[in-house]
Amino acid sequence: MELLNTNSRFLHDNLVQYAKKLTETLPPQLSVCYFVNSGSEANDLALRLARQYTGHDDIITLNHAYHGHVTSLIDISPYKFHKLHAGQKEFVHVAPSPDIYRGKYKEDHPDPASAYADEVKVLIQEAKKKGRKMAAFIAESMQSCGGQIIPPPGYFQKVAQYVHNVGAVFIADEVQVGFGRVGKHFWAFQLQGEDFVPDIMTMGKPIGNGHPMSCVVTTKEIAEAFEATGIEYFNTFGGNPVSCAIGLAVLNIIEEEDLCGNATRVGNYLMDLLREQQTKHELIGDVRGVGLFVGIDLVKDRRKRTPAKAEAQHVINSLKEHHILLSTDGPYQNVLKFKPPMCFSMEDAKLVVEEMDQILSDLERKTSAIVPQEESKSMENGDSLALAGKKKIPPDHVTEVGKKLHKKVGRTETILNGESPDGQLPF
């Protein structure tokens, strides 16, 4: 950094090389990069691009969504603006989160993707009656703050059709979930299928492995409309040679160390461990996830799906005493969220689940929880996962992993952390 640090007004090989390597991971339509410094800055720029391209202002967002801390993003983040006195702005339209465990259309619905997409269609129709015009639909490719929600396949395609029909664009927020975390794909939106490509995509957090950088990628048509304003887009630090070198290094490590493959292998193993815990602990109402993006929905009553907020808080506090950092999220703060470093190992997963098993067992003894012995149904990839019998878990020898995790956090993104809810248990 002391040798060279210029801004993006001056071309440098690193900028071109990084943009080329980054866009190679994307569908060819997404070909123009804007390098910025944080996820919030990326999403703010995405809104500017959408509004300039469409000439409209209104935004459709998902309930419980969070897209960043700046004013323009708090306005479209129900996770935050519902707590503010000003509340929801007139240009913001909130669609139901496509949650098939707690949402309006659950796992037993014959076509939840179409049902949730139709909710967006209705929002558009109602807004049109009031003279409102849509600029964009924005969604995390998998909702994190919303409770580790994985949209049913086909949902994004149908929503994109509805928003395109009124001249709006689709923004996929990959700030928390991109860069191979889902394992089988490099980007989480690709879980929806090859026939879906967003118009604008944002990325951040893991992009620099702790270094402050982010990016917006869009189509040539949208970029040209933005350029046509005559207002030069300039960013002091976005796309500087040092950041681009760091971004290149991250992409190389993901490839060389097969971190996408690791996310699949360890993620599948972690899901197997957690599914077995679900057969054992009535507090675990749902296990959902893909790759190293996993959520455990804790409930007081499986039939009613009553959120177990205080119990979730107790679990993360107890894990912390064992040097394991986990956090809760979701509208009821009862979902344990797993988003570990991409180098997370099977030994790490086994240790975390063993500690959690002990904590849940102690908690159930103290609260006299009754664990039913009935079998339950298994469903695939992020859907509601109740289990059809126990699976054998490899008897791996697990060494103490505290120091190991600390070392890994140093070279990858920060291990599971977040805000905790209020709530106390009666002991």
C-alpha positions in Angstrom: 0.0 0.0 0.0 2.9 2.4 0.7 4.2 1.8 -2.9 1.0 2.5 -4.8 -2.5 3.5 -4.0 -4.4 5.4 -6.7 -8.1 6.0 -7.2 -10.2 4.7 -10.1 -9.7 7.8 -12.2 -6.3 6.2 -13.1 -6.3 2.8 -14.8 -4.3 0.0 -13.3 -3.9 -3.7 -14.4 -5.2 -5.0 -11.1 -8.6 -3.3 -11.7 -9.0 -4.9 -15.1 -7.7 -8.3 -14.1 -9.9 -8.4 -11.0 -13.1 -7.4 -12.9 -12.3 -10.0 -15.6 -11.9 -12.8 -13.0 -14.9 -11.8 -11.0 -17.2 -11.6 -14.0 -16.0 -15.1 -15.1 -18.0 -16.4 -12.1 -21.2 -14.8 -13.4 -23.6 -15.2 -16.3 -22.4 -13.3 -19.3 -25.2 -10.7 -19.0 -23.7 -9.4 -15.8 -20.6 -7.7 -17.3 -20.1 -4.2 -15.8 -18.5 -3.8 -12.4 -18.7 -0.8 -10.0 -16.2 -1.3 -7.2 -17.1 0.3 -3.8 -16.3 -0.1 -0.2 -19.1 -1.8 1.7 -22.3 -3.8 1.3 -24.3 -0.7 2.2 -22.6 1.4 -0.4 -23.1 -1.3 -3.0 -26.9 -1.6 -2.3 -27.2 2.2 -2.3 -25.6 2.4 -5.7 -27.8 -0.5 -7.0 -30.9 1.6 -6.1 -29.4 4.5 -8.0 -28.8 2.3 -11.1 -32.3 0.9 -11.0 -34.0 4.3 -10.6 -32.0 5.9 -13.4 -32.6 3.0 -15.7 -36.3 2.8 -15.1 -37.2 6.4 -14.4 -39.2 5.2 -11.5 -38.8 5.4 -7.7 -40.7 2.7 -5.9 -39.0 -0.4 -4.4 -40.5 -3.8 -3.5 -38.6 -5.4 -0.6 -39.2 -8.5 1.5 -40.5 -8.5 5.0 -37.8 -8.8 7.6 -35.2 -7.8 5.0 -32.0 -5.9 5.9 -29.9 -4.3 3.1 -27.7 -1.8 4.9 -27.2 1.0 7.4 -27.4 4.1 5.3 -30.7 6.1 5.1 -31.7 4.9 1.6 -31.4 1.3 2.8 -33.0 1.6 6.2 -35.9 2.9 4.2 -36.2 -0.5 2.4 -35.3 -2.7 5.3 -38.3 -3.7 7.4 -35.9 -5.4 9.8 -35.0 -1.9 10.8 -37.7 0.6 9.8 -40.4 -1.1 11.7 -38.6 -0.1 14.8 -38.5 3.6 13.8 -41.2 6.3 14.5 -41.3 7.2 10.8 -42.1 3.6 9.8 -42.6 2.6 6.2 -42.2 5.2 3.4 -44.8 5.6 0.7 -42.5 4.4 -2.1 -41.7 1.2 -0.3 -43.8 -1.9 -0.8 -43.3 -5.0 1.5 -43.9 -8.5 0.2 -44.1 -11.6 2.4 -40.8 -13.4 3.1 -40.9 -16.7 1.1 -40.6 -18.7 4.3 -42.1 -22.1 4.0 -41.8 -22.9 7.7 -43.4 -19.8 9.4 -44.8 -17.9 6.4 -48.2 -17.7 4.8 -47.5 -20.6 2.5 -45.8 -23.5 4.3 -44.0 -26.7 3.2 -47.3 -28.5 2.6 -48.4 -26.0 -0.1 -48.4 -27.5 -3.6 -46.6 -24.5 -5.2 -45.2 -22.1 -2.6 -42.9 -20.4 -5.2 -45.9 -19.3 -7.3 -48.0 -18.4 -4.2 -45.3 -16.1 -2.8 -44.6 -14.6 -6.2 -48.3 -13.9 -6.7 -48.1 -11.8 -3.5 -45.6 -9.6 -5.3 -47.9 -9.4 -8.3 -50.7 -8.2 -6.1 -48.5 -5.6 -4.6 -47.6 -4.3 -8.0 -51.2 -4.1 -9.1 -52.3 -2.3 -5.9 -49.5 0.2 -6.2 -50.4 0.8 -9.9 -53.9 1.8 -8.9 -52.4 4.5 -6.7 -50.3 5.8 -9.5 -47.0 4.3 -8.2 -44.3 3.1 -10.5 -41.8 0.4 -9.6 -38.1 0.8 -10.0 -36.9 -2.5 -8.5 -37.6 -5.6 -6.5 -34.7 -6.2 -4.1 -34.0 -9.4 -2.2 -31.2 -11.2 -0.5 -30.7 -14.4 -2.5 -31.2 -16.2 0.9 -32.5 -14.1 3.7 -30.1 -14.0 6.7 -31.5 -11.5 9.1 -35.0 -12.8 8.2 -34.1 -16.1 9.8 -31.9 -18.1 7.3 -34.7 -18.3 4.7 -34.1 -20.1 1.4 -36.6 -19.1 -1.2 -38.3 -22.1 -2.9 -36.9 -22.8 -6.4 -38.8 -20.9 -9.1 -39.7 -18.0 -6.9 -37.2 -15.5 -8.3 -38.1 -16.4 -11.9 -41.8 -15.6 -11.4 -41.1 -12.4 -9.4 -38.7 -11.2 -12.1 -41.4 -11.8 -14.7 -43.8 -9.6 -12.8 -41.4 -6.8 -12.2 -40.1 -6.8 -15.8 -43.7 -6.5 -17.0 -43.9 -3.1 -15.3 -40.5 -1.9 -16.4 -38.7 -2.6 -13.1 -35.5 -4.5 -12.5 -34.5 -7.3 -10.1 -31.7 -6.7 -7.6 -30.1 -9.7 -6.0 -28.3 -8.9 -2.7 -25.4 -11.4 -2.3 -23.5 -9.4 0.3 -23.9 -12.1 3.0 -24.4 -15.2 1.0 -22.1 -15.0 -2.1 -18.6 -16.3 -2.9 -19.3 -20.1 -2.7 -21.0 -20.2 0.6 -23.8 -22.4 -0.8 -21.3 -24.9 -2.0 -22.8 -26.2 -5.2 -22.8 -22.7 -6.8 -20.6 -19.7 -6.5 -23.6 -17.4 -6.1 -26.7 -18.1 -4.1 -29.1 -16.8 -6.7 -28.0 -19.7 -8.9 -29.9 -22.1 -6.6 -33.0 -20.8 -8.4 -31.9 -22.4 -11.7 -30.0 -21.5 -14.8 -33.0 -19.6 -16.3 -32.7 -16.9 -13.6 -30.3 -14.0 -13.9 -30.8 -10.8 -11.9 -30.5 -7.4 -13.6 -28.2 -6.0 -10.8 -26.2 -7.9 -8.2 -24.4 -6.7 -5.1 -21.6 -8.3 -3.2 -19.6 -7.5 -0.1 -18.4 -9.0 3.2 -16.4 -12.1 2.1 -15.2 -10.3 -1.1 -12.1 -9.0 0.7 -11.9 -11.5 3.6 -12.1 -8.6 6.1 -10.8 -5.9 3.8 -13.4 -3.1 3.3 -14.5 -3.6 -0.3 -17.6 -4.5 -2.3 -19.0 -4.4 -5.8 -22.1 -3.9 -7.9 -22.4 -5.9 -11.1 -25.0 -5.1 -13.8 -25.8 -5.4 -17.5 -24.4 -3.2 -20.2 -27.8 -1.6 -20.8 -28.3 -0.5 -17.2 -24.7 0.8 -17.0 -25.1 2.8 -20.2 -28.3 4.4 -18.9 -26.5 5.4 -15.7 -23.6 6.9 -17.7 -26.1 8.8 -19.9 -26.9 11.1 -16.9 -23.7 12.9 -17.6 -22.8 12.7 -13.9 -19.5 10.9 -13.6 -19.5 8.1 -11.1 -16.4 8.4 -8.9 -15.2 6.6 -5.8 -12.1 7.5 -3.9 -11.1 4.0 -2.7 -13.4 1.7 -4.7 -11.3 -0.3 -7.2 -8.0 0.9 -5.9 -5.0 -1.4 -6.8 -4.6 -2.7 -3.3 -8.2 -3.7 -2.9 -8.2 -5.3 -6.3 -5.1 -7.3 -5.4 -6.8 -8.5 -2.2 -10.0 -9.4 -4.1 -7.9 -11.4 -6.6 -6.2 -13.2 -3.8 -9.6 -14.2 -2.2 -10.8 -15.6 -5.5 -7.6 -17.5 -6.0 -7.8 -19.0 -2.5 -11.5 -20.0 -3.0 -10.4 -21.9 -6.1 -7.1 -23.3 -5.0 -8.4 -24.6 -1.6 -11.7 -25.8 -3.1 -13.7 -23.8 -0.5 -16.9 -24.3 -2.5 -16.4 -28.1 -2.3 -15.6 -27.7 1.4 -18.8 -25.8 1.9 -20.8 -28.7 0.3 -19.0 -31.5 2.2 -18.9 -29.8 5.6 -22.4 -28.3 5.1 -23.9 -31.7 4.3 -22.2 -33.2 7.3 -23.4 -30.4 9.6 -26.9 -30.8 8.3 -26.8 -34.6 9.0 -25.6 -33.9 12.5 -28.3 -31.3 13.1 -31.1 -33.5 11.7 -30.1 -36.2 14.2 -30.3 -33.6 16.9 -33.8 -32.8 15.7 -34.9 -36.3 16.3 -33.6 -36.0 19.9 -34.6 -32.5 20.9 -38.2 -31.2 20.7 -36.9 -27.7 20.9 -35.6 -28.0 17.4 -38.6 -27.3 15.2 -36.8 -26.9 11.8 -33.4 -27.4 10.3 -32.8 -25.6 7.0 -29.8 -24.8 5.0 -27.5 -25.3 2.0 -23.7 -25.3 2.1 -22.4 -23.3 5.1 -25.6 -21.3 5.5 -27.7 -23.1 8.0 -30.5 -22.2 10.4 -32.1 -24.0 13.4 -35.5 -22.7 14.3 -36.1 -23.3 18.0 -39.7 -23.8 19.2 -41.5 -24.3 22.5 -44.2 -26.4 20.7 -43.5 -28.2 17.4 -47.2 -28.3 16.4 -47.8 -24.6 17.0 -44.3 -23.6 16.0 -44.1 -21.2 19.0 -40.8 -19.4 18.8 -38.4 -20.2 21.6 -36.6 -16.9 21.9 -35.3 -17.2 25.5 -34.1 -20.7 24.9 -32.2 -19.6 21.8 -30.6 -16.9 23.8 -29.6 -19.4 26.5 -28.0 -21.7 23.8 -25.8 -19.0 22.3 -24.8 -17.7 25.7 -23.9 -21.2 26.9 -21.9 -21.9 23.6 -20.0 -18.7 24.2 -18.8 -20.0 27.6 -17.3 -22.9 25.5 -15.5 -20.4 23.2 -18.0 -21.0 20.3 -19.6 -17.9 18.8 -23.1 -18.3 17.4 -25.9 -15.8 17.1 -29.7 -15.7 16.7 -31.8 -13.9 14.1 -35.2 -14.0 12.5 -38.3 -11.9 13.4 -38.5 -13.7 16.7 -34.8 -14.0 17.4 -35.2 -17.7 17.8 -33.2 -19.0 14.9 -29.7 -20.1 15.5 -27.7 -19.1 12.5 -24.6 -20.9 11.2 -22.4 -18.9 8.8 -18.9 -20.1 9.7 -15.7 -19.4 7.9 -15.4 -21.2 4.6 -12.6 -23.3 5.9 -14.8 -24.7 8.6 -14.1 -28.4 9.0 -16.0 -31.6 9.9 -14.2 -31.7 13.2 -15.3 -28.1 13.9 -18.9 -29.0 13.0 -18.9 -32.1 15.2 -17.5 -30.1 18.2 -20.2 -27.4 17.8 -23.0 -29.9 17.6 -21.8 -32.0 20.5 -21.7 -28.9 22.7 -25.1 -27.8 21.5 -26.5 -31.3 22.2 -25.3 -31.1 25.8 -26.7 -27.6 26.2 -30.1 -28.6 24.8 -30.2 -31.8 26.9 -29.5 -29.8 30.1 -32.1 -27.2 29.1 -34.8 -29.8 28.4 -34.1 -31.4 31.8 -34.5 -28.1 33.5 -37.7 -27.2 31.7 -39.1 -30.8 31.7 -39.4 -30.8 27.9 -40.9 -34.0 26.5 -39.3 -35.4 23.3 -41.7 -37.2 21.0 -40.4 -40.4 19.4 -42.5 -40.2 16.2 -40.7 -40.2 12.9 -40.9 -37.1 10.8 -40.5 -36.3 7.1 -37.2 -35.2 5.5 -37.2 -32.6 2.8 -34.4 -31.3 0.6 -32.2 -28.3 0.5 -33.4 -25.5 2.7 -37.0 -26.7 3.0 -38.6 -27.7 6.3 -36.4 -30.6 7.5 -38.1 -32.9 10.0 -36.5 -36.3 10.0 -37.1 -39.8 8.9 -34.9 -41.7 11.4 -31.4 -41.3 12.7 -28.3 -41.3 10.5 -25.0 -42.8 11.5 -22.5 -40.1 12.3 -18.8 -40.9 11.6 -17.0 -41.5 14.9 -14.4 -38.9 14.1 -12.0 -38.1 16.9 -12.5 -34.5 17.8 -9.6 -32.5 19.3 -10.1 -29.3 21.1 -10.9 -26.8 18.4 -10.9 -23.5 20.2 -7.4 -22.4 19.1 -8.0 -23.9 15.6 -11.1 -21.7 15.1 -9.3 -18.6 16.2 -6.5 -19.3 13.7 -9.1 -19.8 10.9 -10.9 -16.7 11.7 -7.7 -14.8 11.1 -7.5 -15.9 7.5 -11.2 -16.0 6.6 -14.3 -14.0 7.4 -15.3 -13.5 11.0 -17.0 -16.5 12.7 -20.7 -16.4 13.5 -21.6 -13.2 15.3 -24.6 -10.9 15.6 -27.0 -9.2 17.9 -28.8 -11.1 20.7 -32.4 -10.8 21.8 -33.7 -10.0 25.3 -35.4 -12.8 27.2 -34.6 -14.9 30.3 -35.3 -18.5 31.3 -36.7 -19.2 34.7 -33.5 -20.7 36.2 
